[in-house]
Structure formats: structure tokens, C-alpha cells
Amino acid sequence: MTNEPENAKEKFLNPTSKFYGEFTPQNLTFNANLQEFASQVSLICGLETNGKVSAEEAYNRIRKLWKELETSKNNLLDNPET
């Protein structure tokens, strides 16, 4: 049984969209990683705007997320295991 209020809250806080590109497991996984990156950056920007984290801390967090996304791209799309 699903908990609908929790599910609605999760969808609101972490919206996702459908994947419309060429289907491969690597493309689908990278798309999910990209959406997660965008969601996290949005949250970090909101925290910085409201004074919960400093601009430097927000920058460092986003930079770390960017490096993780780059690694994901390199592993999934640039050098896929065949």
C-alpha cells in the first residue's frame, strides 16, 4: 500500500520528467542522474537564497555535484562498457 501524502510530497520536492531520447540503459541512467543533479542544485540555491548556507558552501556543494555528474557522463556515455 502506498502512502499518498508522502508520495505527493516526494513528487513535489523531487519532480522528474519522462525520458524522450534514444533508449539505452546508459542514456536512461544518465538522464536520471541529470535530473537528480538539477533537483539538488535547485535545493542548494534555495538554501543559499534563504541564508541557510553561505554562497561559498553552496558553490562547493554544486561543484561536487557537477564533478559527480561529469564522472557519470564519462562512465556511462563516453566510455561505456560493452
PyRosetta script that sets phi, psi and omega in degrees:
from pyrosetta import init, pose_from_sequence

init()
pose = pose_from_sequence("MTNEPENAKEKFLNPTSKFYGEFTPQNLTFNANLQEFASQVSLICGLETNGKVSAEEAYNRIRKLWKELETSKNNLLDNPET")
pose.set_psi(1, 135.5)
pose.set_omega(1, -179.9)
pose.set_phi(2, -93.7)
pose.set_psi(2, 149.3)
pose.set_omega(2, 176.9)
pose.set_phi(3, -95.3)
pose.set_psi(3, 96.9)
pose.set_omega(3, -171.6)
pose.set_phi(4, -59.9)
pose.set_psi(4, -43.0)
pose.set_omega(4, 177.5)
pose.set_phi(5, -61.2)
pose.set_psi(5, -40.3)
pose.set_omega(5, 177.1)
pose.set_phi(6, -64.6)
pose.set_psi(6, -41.7)
pose.set_omega(6, 179.7)
pose.set_phi(7, -63.3)
pose.set_psi(7, -42.4)
pose.set_omega(7, 179.0)
pose.set_phi(8, -64.6)
pose.set_psi(8, -40.6)
pose.set_omega(8, 178.7)
pose.set_phi(9, -63.1)
pose.set_psi(9, -44.9)
pose.set_omega(9, 179.6)
pose.set_phi(10, -62.1)
pose.set_psi(10, -43.2)
pose.set_omega(10, 178.6)
pose.set_phi(11, -63.9)
pose.set_psi(11, -36.1)
pose.set_omega(11, 179.4)
pose.set_phi(12, -69.3)
pose.set_psi(12, -44.8)
pose.set_omega(12, -176.9)
pose.set_phi(13, -75.8)
pose.set_psi(13, -30.8)
pose.set_omega(13, -178.1)
pose.set_phi(14, -131.3)
pose.set_psi(14, 70.5)
pose.set_omega(14, -178.6)
pose.set_phi(15, -68.4)
pose.set_psi(15, 146.4)
pose.set_omega(15, 175.7)
pose.set_phi(16, -130.4)
pose.set_psi(16, 158.0)
pose.set_omega(16, 176.5)
pose.set_phi(17, -123.9)
pose.set_psi(17, 165.8)
pose.set_omega(17, -179.3)
pose.set_phi(18, -70.2)
pose.set_psi(18, 156.1)
pose.set_omega(18, 177.2)
pose.set_phi(19, -93.5)
pose.set_psi(19, 125.4)
pose.set_omega(19, -177.0)
pose.set_phi(20, -113.6)
pose.set_psi(20, 0.7)
pose.set_omega(20, -177.7)
pose.set_phi(21, -81.0)
pose.set_psi(21, -172.6)
pose.set_omega(21, 176.4)
pose.set_phi(22, -66.0)
pose.set_psi(22, 124.7)
pose.set_omega(22, -175.5)
pose.set_phi(23, -77.3)
pose.set_psi(23, 119.2)
pose.set_omega(23, 164.6)
pose.set_phi(24, -143.4)
pose.set_psi(24, 154.3)
pose.set_omega(24, 177.8)
pose.set_phi(25, -57.4)
pose.set_psi(25, -36.3)
pose.set_omega(25, 179.8)
pose.set_phi(26, -66.3)
pose.set_psi(26, -44.8)
pose.set_omega(26, 179.4)
pose.set_phi(27, -63.6)
pose.set_psi(27, -42.1)
pose.set_omega(27, 179.9)
pose.set_phi(28, -64.1)
pose.set_psi(28, -43.1)
pose.set_omega(28, 178.8)
pose.set_phi(29, -65.2)
pose.set_psi(29, -43.7)
pose.set_omega(29, 179.1)
pose.set_phi(30, -64.3)
pose.set_psi(30, -38.8)
pose.set_omega(30, 177.3)
pose.set_phi(31, -59.7)
pose.set_psi(31, -43.2)
pose.set_omega(31, 177.7)
pose.set_phi(32, -63.2)
pose.set_psi(32, -41.7)
pose.set_omega(32, 177.6)
pose.set_phi(33, -63.7)
pose.set_psi(33, -39.8)
pose.set_omega(33, 179.3)
pose.set_phi(34, -65.2)
pose.set_psi(34, -42.0)
pose.set_omega(34, 177.8)
pose.set_phi(35, -64.9)
pose.set_psi(35, -39.2)
pose.set_omega(35, 177.4)
pose.set_phi(36, -64.2)
pose.set_psi(36, -41.2)
pose.set_omega(36, 176.9)
pose.set_phi(37, -58.9)
pose.set_psi(37, -48.8)
pose.set_omega(37, -179.2)
pose.set_phi(38, -61.2)
pose.set_psi(38, -41.0)
pose.set_omega(38, 179.2)
pose.set_phi(39, -64.1)
pose.set_psi(39, -45.1)
pose.set_omega(39, -179.5)
pose.set_phi(40, -66.0)
pose.set_psi(40, -41.3)
pose.set_omega(40, 178.2)
pose.set_phi(41, -61.9)
pose.set_psi(41, -41.6)
pose.set_omega(41, 178.0)
pose.set_phi(42, -59.9)
pose.set_psi(42, -44.9)
pose.set_omega(42, 178.9)
pose.set_phi(43, -64.1)
pose.set_psi(43, -43.6)
pose.set_omega(43, 179.9)
pose.set_phi(44, -63.2)
pose.set_psi(44, -41.9)
pose.set_omega(44, 178.2)
pose.set_phi(45, -62.9)
pose.set_psi(45, -39.3)
pose.set_omega(45, 176.7)
pose.set_phi(46, -63.9)
pose.set_psi(46, -42.1)
pose.set_omega(46, 177.5)
pose.set_phi(47, -62.9)
pose.set_psi(47, -40.8)
pose.set_omega(47, 179.5)
pose.set_phi(48, -68.2)
pose.set_psi(48, -42.6)
pose.set_omega(48, 179.9)
pose.set_phi(49, -60.7)
pose.set_psi(49, -37.4)
pose.set_omega(49, -178.6)
pose.set_phi(50, -89.3)
pose.set_psi(50, 8.1)
pose.set_omega(50, 174.9)
pose.set_phi(51, 77.7)
pose.set_psi(51, 14.2)
pose.set_omega(51, -179.5)
pose.set_phi(52, -80.2)
pose.set_psi(52, -27.7)
pose.set_omega(52, 173.8)
pose.set_phi(53, -134.2)
pose.set_psi(53, 153.8)
pose.set_omega(53, 179.1)
pose.set_phi(54, -74.1)
pose.set_psi(54, 163.4)
pose.set_omega(54, 177.6)
pose.set_phi(55, -61.7)
pose.set_psi(55, -38.3)
pose.set_omega(55, 179.7)
pose.set_phi(56, -65.5)
pose.set_psi(56, -42.9)
pose.set_omega(56, 178.5)
pose.set_phi(57, -64.0)
pose.set_psi(57, -42.3)
pose.set_omega(57, 178.3)
pose.set_phi(58, -61.3)
pose.set_psi(58, -44.5)
pose.set_omega(58, 178.8)
pose.set_phi(59, -59.5)
pose.set_psi(59, -46.5)
pose.set_omega(59, -178.6)
pose.set_phi(60, -63.3)
pose.set_psi(60, -39.9)
pose.set_omega(60, 178.7)
pose.set_phi(61, -65.8)
pose.set_psi(61, -44.1)
pose.set_omega(61, -179.7)
pose.set_phi(62, -66.5)
pose.set_psi(62, -39.3)
pose.set_omega(62, 178.2)
pose.set_phi(63, -61.6)
pose.set_psi(63, -42.1)
pose.set_omega(63, 178.0)
pose.set_phi(64, -62.1)
pose.set_psi(64, -44.6)
pose.set_omega(64, 178.3)
pose.set_phi(65, -61.9)
pose.set_psi(65, -39.6)
pose.set_omega(65, 179.6)
pose.set_phi(66, -62.5)
pose.set_psi(66, -43.7)
pose.set_omega(66, 178.9)
pose.set_phi(67, -61.5)
pose.set_psi(67, -40.5)
pose.set_omega(67, 177.8)
pose.set_phi(68, -63.9)
pose.set_psi(68, -39.9)
pose.set_omega(68, 178.7)
pose.set_phi(69, -66.6)
pose.set_psi(69, -41.0)
pose.set_omega(69, 176.9)
pose.set_phi(70, -60.7)
pose.set_psi(70, -43.4)
pose.set_omega(70, 178.1)
pose.set_phi(71, -61.7)
pose.set_psi(71, -42.5)
pose.set_omega(71, 178.1)
pose.set_phi(72, -60.1)
pose.set_psi(72, -46.2)
pose.set_omega(72, 179.3)
pose.set_phi(73, -61.0)
pose.set_psi(73, -46.4)
pose.set_omega(73, -179.5)
pose.set_phi(74, -61.0)
pose.set_psi(74, -42.5)
pose.set_omega(74, -177.9)
pose.set_phi(75, -73.2)
pose.set_psi(75, -37.1)
pose.set_omega(75, -174.5)
pose.set_phi(76, -89.8)
pose.set_psi(76, -41.0)
pose.set_omega(76, -170.8)
pose.set_phi(77, -107.9)
pose.set_psi(77, -38.2)
pose.set_omega(77, -176.3)
pose.set_phi(78, -83.8)
pose.set_psi(78, -35.7)
pose.set_omega(78, -178.1)
pose.set_phi(79, -131.4)
pose.set_psi(79, 59.6)
pose.set_omega(79, -177.4)
pose.set_phi(80, -68.2)
pose.set_psi(80, 142.2)
pose.set_omega(80, 175.7)
pose.set_phi(81, -74.6)
pose.set_psi(81, 129.8)
pose.set_omega(81, 179.4)
pose.set_phi(82, -112.0)
pose.dump_pdb("model.pdb")
